[in-house]
Amino acid sequence: MLRETSLFRGHKHRYRPLHFNRTVGRFAPPDGQAFGTLYLGEDEFGAFIEAFNQGVGSTPLGLFISATLLRQSCLCMVQVMRPLRLVNLTAGAALKRLSADADSRIGDGPHVVSQRWAAALWAHPDQPDGLIYLARHAPDHRSIALFDRAAEALVANCASNLLLDPRRLGRILDHFGCAVIP
């Protein structure tokens, strides 16, 4: 059970903050499956790097992200209105019960493997709300893939865009040693 009252969501403005993806992503449904997934971070750091990693560049001097990408994006808080029932993919005991090795194949291996696991867990009779796993690009943070069956438990809007708060954004960028370029 996840009893956090706030989670974090990084996304482009063209998507709603509670956009359940049905086509792409690590835990998106394989062809023919009828569910969507919403990717969240347990904290703003994990949500930021997981959502915007493809837009983060690297030089010998460090990481950078464009101001344009930040203007096109949102990092908002998502309020959780009830405890979420999540399959824990962060601990060895939980992975052992699933007959999965704790070698990152589910959270860091090929997407097709992760997608098959997501489909099997979505179809499980216990009907979990989603999965909690180590963030691929920042494994010291945890990420959450929620199935669309949990949509009614969430409230979010972009009014709380942390990318517009210079102090919060500064802490996130400092955490990853990331600079903003024009």
N, C-alpha and C positions, 0 to 999 in steps of 0.2 A: 504494500500500500504506500502510495506517495501522498503525504499530507501537506505538501507545500501549498501555500496559498497563492504564490506568484511564480510563474515560470517566464521565460523570455523567448521572443520570436524575432529572428532577423529575416527580412524579406524585401523584395523590390516593391515600390509603390503600386505597380500594376496588379499586384495580387492583394487580396484582402488579408488582414492579419490572421484570420482563421481559415486559410485556403488549404483544404485537404487534397493533396496531390494524388492523382490517379494514374500518372503516366511515367514519371521519372523519379529516381532517388534510390538510395540504398535499400529502403524497406517499402518501396512502392509495390503495388500488386503486380504479379506476373500477368501475362496476357490472359484475358478471360475472367480475372477475379473482379469482384464487385465491391471493393473498398478503397478508401483513400487514406493517406497518411499525412500528418502534420508534424513537422520537425521543430522541436523546441530545445532550449537549453535550460538546465537547472539553475544556471546563473548567466549574467549578461556576457561574461567572457566566453564561455562555451558556445552560446548562441551566436555571438559575433563571428568567431573564427569558423564555425561550421557553416554559417550562412554565406559569408563573404570570402572564404578562403580562395575561391577561384579568381577573385579580383585582387588578391594580395600578391604583389610581386616581390621579388627578392633581388638584391644586389649585394656585392661584397660589403657594403656599408650597413646592410640591414633590410628589413621588410618595409614595404610601402603600399598604400592604397590611394586611389584617386579621389579627390574631392567630388568629382562628378558622380562616381559610384555612390558615395555617401549621400549626396543630394537626391539620388534616385531611389534611396532605400530607407528602411525604417527598422529600428530595433525597439520593440515595444514589450511592455509587460503584459502577460496573459494571466488573468485571475482564474484560479481553479475553485470551483464552487462546491466540489465534493471530493473525497479521497479518490485517487485514481488507482486502479488495479493494474500494475505493470509487471511484466515478466522481466526479472532482473538478469541482464546479461553482463553484469559487471563483476560478479563473484564466482569463484571456481565451483563452489557447491551447487549453485543454481545451474551453471553450465553442465556440470556432471549429471544432474537430474535430467537434463534435456539430452543427454548422450552427446553433448557437443564438447569439443576440446576448447580449453581456454587459450587458444592460440590466435585469437582475433579473426578467425575465418568468418564469423558472423558479422562483426562490426567493422572489419577492415579488409576482408577478402573480396573476391569478385561480387559485384552487385547481384548476379543471378543466384548465388548461394544465399545471400541475405534476403533476397526477395522470396525465395522458396520457404525460408524459415518464417518470415513475416506472414506469408499466406497460411502456413500450417498453424501458427500460433493464433492468427485471426480466426481460423475455423475451429479452434479448440472448444470443446463443450463449456469450459469455464468462462469463455468470452472475455479475455482480458481487454483492458482499455488500450494497451499498447506495450511498448518495450522501453526499457532504460538500458543504456549502453555507454561505454566510454567514448567520448568525442574522438573521432578519428584524427583530427588535426591538433587536438589538445587533450591527450588522454588523462590529464589531471583534472578534467572537467567531465561531467556526465551530460549526455544528450538523451532526448526522449523522442520516440516516434509514436505518436498517438494515432489510433485507428479512428475513423470517422464516427464510430459508435459513441465516442466520448464527447462529441461536439457540444451537446447540451450542457456539459459541465464547465464550459469555458466562456469567458467574456474578455474581449480585447478590442482596442481601437488604437489608431496611430497617434492619438493625442499625447501619449506618453513616450514619444519617439526619443530614445536616449541618445541618438546620434545628433540631436539638436541641443543637447546639454553639454557645453564645452568641458565641464569638469568630469562628468561621467565618461564621455568619449575619450578624454585625455587619459583617464585611468585605464580604460580598455586598451588604447593604443600603447601606453607605457607597458602594460602587462605583457604584450607581445613584441615589444621593441619595434613598433610600426610607426612610420611617419606618413603624413598626408602630403600628397603632391597635387599640383593643379590638374 
